[in-house]
């Protein structure tokens, strides 16, 4: 998980795909953290991404580095929102405090369950890891 988290931190704009009915939806994300041994992300429960993940928790993330490597991460979203998980997110990325606080009822934390990450490189081997 550390290698995946580091790749996401090194390339802080990544794209998460969900499904809305039978239509794929993709949008940029920029937050990832380790919390209680899990790879976590955050969102707002007023957004379509939250509603889509609640209806169908399967998602995929894709991100590329400036040097030509890329990562594809697939998993199932499991929401673990609590005061403690919110605090961890706010401590990890203090700029989130401009949007949320620990008491904010729209602030949601989820982790990647049953996750698999695949690292790709134009000139090298493909590497897949389970998270």
C-alpha positions in Angstrom: 0.0 0.0 0.0 2.8 2.4 0.8 4.0 2.3 -2.8 0.6 3.1 -4.1 0.0 5.9 -1.6 3.4 7.4 -2.5 2.6 7.3 -6.2 -0.7 9.1 -5.5 1.1 11.7 -3.4 3.8 12.2 -6.0 1.1 12.7 -8.7 -1.6 14.5 -6.7 -4.2 14.8 -9.4 -5.7 11.4 -10.1 -8.9 10.4 -11.8 -11.6 8.2 -10.2 -14.2 6.5 -12.3 -17.6 5.4 -11.1 -20.8 4.2 -12.8 -24.0 6.2 -13.0 -26.6 3.7 -14.2 -24.8 2.3 -17.3 -22.7 5.4 -17.9 -19.1 5.8 -16.7 -18.2 9.0 -14.9 -14.7 10.2 -14.3 -13.5 13.2 -12.2 -10.3 14.4 -10.7 -9.5 13.7 -7.0 -6.5 14.9 -5.1 -6.6 13.3 -1.6 -5.3 10.0 -0.4 -4.1 8.8 3.0 -3.4 5.7 5.1 -5.8 5.3 8.0 -5.9 2.2 10.2 -3.9 0.3 7.6 -6.3 1.2 4.7 -5.9 3.3 1.6 -8.5 6.1 2.1 -10.0 8.9 0.1 -12.6 11.6 0.9 -15.6 13.2 -0.7 -18.7 15.2 0.0 -22.0 13.3 0.4 -23.8 16.0 -1.7 -21.7 15.1 -4.8 -22.7 12.6 -7.5 -19.5 10.6 -6.8 -20.8 9.8 -3.3 -24.2 8.8 -4.6 -22.7 6.6 -7.4 -20.3 4.9 -4.9 -23.2 4.2 -2.5 -25.3 2.7 -5.4 -22.3 0.7 -6.9 -19.2 0.8 -4.8 -16.8 -0.4 -7.6 -14.4 2.3 -8.7 -11.2 2.6 -10.6 -8.5 5.3 -10.3 -5.9 6.1 -12.9 -3.0 8.5 -12.6 0.1 9.1 -14.7 3.5 10.5 -13.7 5.4 13.2 -15.6 8.1 10.5 -16.4 5.7 8.1 -18.2 4.7 5.6 -15.5 1.1 5.2 -14.6 -1.1 3.4 -12.0 -4.5 1.9 -12.3 -6.2 1.0 -8.9 -9.5 -0.8 -8.7 -11.5 -1.6 -5.7 -14.8 -1.2 -3.8 -15.5 1.8 -1.7 -16.3 1.2 1.9 -17.3 4.3 3.9 -15.7 4.6 7.4 -16.7 8.1 8.2 -16.1 9.0 11.9 -14.8 11.9 13.8 -11.4 10.2 14.0 -11.2 9.4 10.3 -12.2 13.0 9.5 -9.5 14.3 11.9 -6.9 12.1 10.2 -7.9 13.5 6.8 -7.7 17.1 8.0 -4.3 16.4 9.6 -3.1 14.8 6.4 -4.2 17.6 4.2 -4.7 20.8 6.2 -6.1 22.7 3.2 -9.3 20.5 3.6 -10.1 22.6 6.6 -11.1 25.3 4.2 -14.0 23.0 3.2 -14.7 20.7 6.1 -14.3 20.2 9.8 -14.6 17.1 12.1 -18.3 17.9 12.8 -19.2 18.5 9.2 -22.0 16.0 8.2 -21.3 16.2 4.5 -17.6 15.1 4.8 -17.1 11.4 4.0 -14.2 9.0 4.2 -13.9 5.8 2.3 -11.3 3.1 1.8 -10.4 0.9 -1.1 -11.5 -2.6 -0.3 -10.6 -5.7 -2.3 -8.2 -3.4 -4.1 -5.6 -4.2 -6.7 -3.1 -1.7 -8.1 -1.2 -2.2 -11.3 1.9 -0.1 -12.1 2.7 0.4 -15.8 5.8 1.8 -17.6 6.3 2.3 -21.3 9.7 0.5 -21.2 9.3 -1.9 -18.3 7.4 -4.7 -16.7 3.9 -4.4 -15.4 3.6 -4.9 -11.6 0.4 -5.7 -9.8 -0.1 -5.6 -6.0 -3.1 -6.4 -3.8 -3.9 -3.9 -1.2 
